[in-house]
Amino acid sequence: RILAQNKIETAIHEDLLKLYSPQENSQIGNPVKITGEARGPMYFEAIFRIAVQDANHKELGFGVATATSEWTTSNFVPFSAKIKYQTPSTKTGYLVFEKENPSGLPENVLNISIPISFGK
């Protein structure tokens, strides 16, 4: 699966997604537990996709973030996810948060990439 690599400016990222764990540029373990908050429009049916990628944007694994409270709002909604991923060939990589796009239209694609490093 090839993901569109949209560059998201920090202001937009902070307006749509608040990541609590892991922090940006921190080392992750396998599996990685992810918690944070995302605005309601990131979700569809209370979920959105998160991928683990290496530094070359090769997808190593993916999972879904699940809303832990009412998601049909424009407010921030807490989420959690746990993702197991393949052994990376690079020391760094990305968590890629994908806004759900039930329409399938390219203009509605929105991915937020957060840099991370891989643990030993």
C-alpha positions as CSV (number, residue, x, y, z in Angstrom):
1,R,0.0,0.0,0.0
2,I,1.4,3.4,-1.0
3,L,0.4,6.3,1.1
4,A,0.2,9.9,-0.2
5,Q,2.9,11.8,1.5
6,N,1.2,15.1,2.2
7,K,3.3,17.6,4.1
8,I,1.3,18.8,7.0
9,E,2.3,22.1,8.6
10,T,2.6,22.0,12.4
11,A,-0.4,24.4,13.0
12,I,-2.7,22.1,11.0
13,H,-1.3,19.0,12.7
14,E,-1.8,20.5,16.2
15,D,-5.4,21.5,15.1
16,L,-6.3,18.0,14.1
17,L,-4.1,15.7,16.3
18,K,-2.6,15.8,19.8
19,L,-0.2,12.9,20.4
20,Y,0.4,11.9,24.0
21,S,2.4,8.7,23.5
22,P,4.8,8.2,21.9
23,Q,6.1,11.7,21.7
24,E,7.4,13.0,18.4
25,N,11.0,11.8,17.7
26,S,10.9,9.4,20.6
27,Q,11.9,5.7,20.5
28,I,9.1,3.2,20.1
29,G,8.9,-0.5,21.1
30,N,7.2,-3.3,19.3
31,P,4.2,-3.4,19.6
32,V,3.8,0.4,19.9
33,K,0.9,1.7,22.0
34,I,-0.4,5.0,20.8
35,T,-2.6,7.4,22.7
36,G,-3.8,10.9,22.0
37,E,-6.8,13.0,20.8
38,A,-8.0,13.7,17.3
39,R,-10.8,16.0,16.1
40,G,-14.0,14.2,15.2
41,P,-13.5,14.7,11.4
42,M,-10.4,12.4,11.5
43,Y,-12.7,9.5,12.3
44,F,-15.2,7.5,10.4
45,E,-17.4,5.1,12.4
46,A,-15.1,5.9,15.4
47,I,-11.8,4.7,13.8
48,F,-9.0,5.9,11.7
49,R,-5.9,4.2,10.4
50,I,-2.3,4.5,11.7
51,A,0.7,3.0,9.9
52,V,4.2,2.4,11.1
53,Q,6.7,3.2,8.3
54,D,10.5,3.1,8.0
55,A,12.6,6.1,6.9
56,N,12.0,5.1,3.3
57,H,8.2,5.2,3.8
58,K,7.9,1.4,3.6
59,E,4.9,0.3,5.6
60,L,5.9,-2.1,8.4
61,G,2.6,-2.5,10.0
62,F,-0.7,-0.8,10.7
63,G,-3.7,-0.7,13.0
64,V,-6.7,1.4,13.8
65,A,-7.1,4.2,16.3
66,T,-10.4,3.7,18.2
67,A,-12.3,6.6,19.7
68,T,-12.8,6.1,23.4
69,S,-15.7,8.6,23.6
70,E,-18.3,10.1,21.3
71,W,-16.6,10.8,17.9
72,T,-19.4,12.7,16.0
73,T,-18.2,16.1,17.0
74,S,-15.7,18.7,15.8
75,N,-14.0,18.6,19.2
76,F,-11.0,16.6,20.2
77,V,-11.8,12.9,20.9
78,P,-9.4,10.6,22.8
79,F,-8.1,7.5,21.0
80,S,-5.9,4.5,21.5
81,A,-4.2,2.0,19.3
82,K,-1.7,-0.8,19.6
83,I,0.3,-1.8,16.5
84,K,2.7,-4.7,15.9
85,Y,5.2,-4.1,13.1
86,Q,7.9,-5.8,11.0
87,T,11.5,-5.4,12.0
88,P,12.7,-2.1,10.3
89,S,15.8,-1.8,8.2
90,T,16.2,1.8,9.2
91,K,16.8,3.4,12.7
92,T,14.1,6.0,12.2
93,G,10.7,6.1,10.7
94,Y,7.2,7.6,11.0
95,L,3.8,7.1,12.5
96,V,1.4,8.0,9.8
97,F,-2.1,9.1,10.9
98,E,-4.6,8.8,8.1
99,K,-7.8,10.8,8.1
100,E,-10.6,8.5,7.2
101,N,-11.8,9.1,3.6
102,P,-14.9,7.1,2.9
103,S,-15.5,9.0,-0.3
104,G,-12.2,7.8,-1.8
105,L,-11.7,11.2,-3.4
106,P,-8.0,12.2,-3.7
107,E,-8.8,15.8,-2.5
108,N,-10.0,14.3,0.8
109,V,-6.7,12.5,1.5
110,L,-4.9,13.8,4.6
111,N,-2.0,12.0,6.3
112,I,-0.1,13.4,9.3
113,S,3.5,11.9,9.6
114,I,5.2,12.0,13.0
115,P,8.9,11.1,13.1
116,I,10.0,8.3,15.5
117,S,13.0,6.1,16.1
118,F,12.9,2.3,16.6
119,G,14.0,0.6,19.8
120,K,16.4,-2.4,19.9
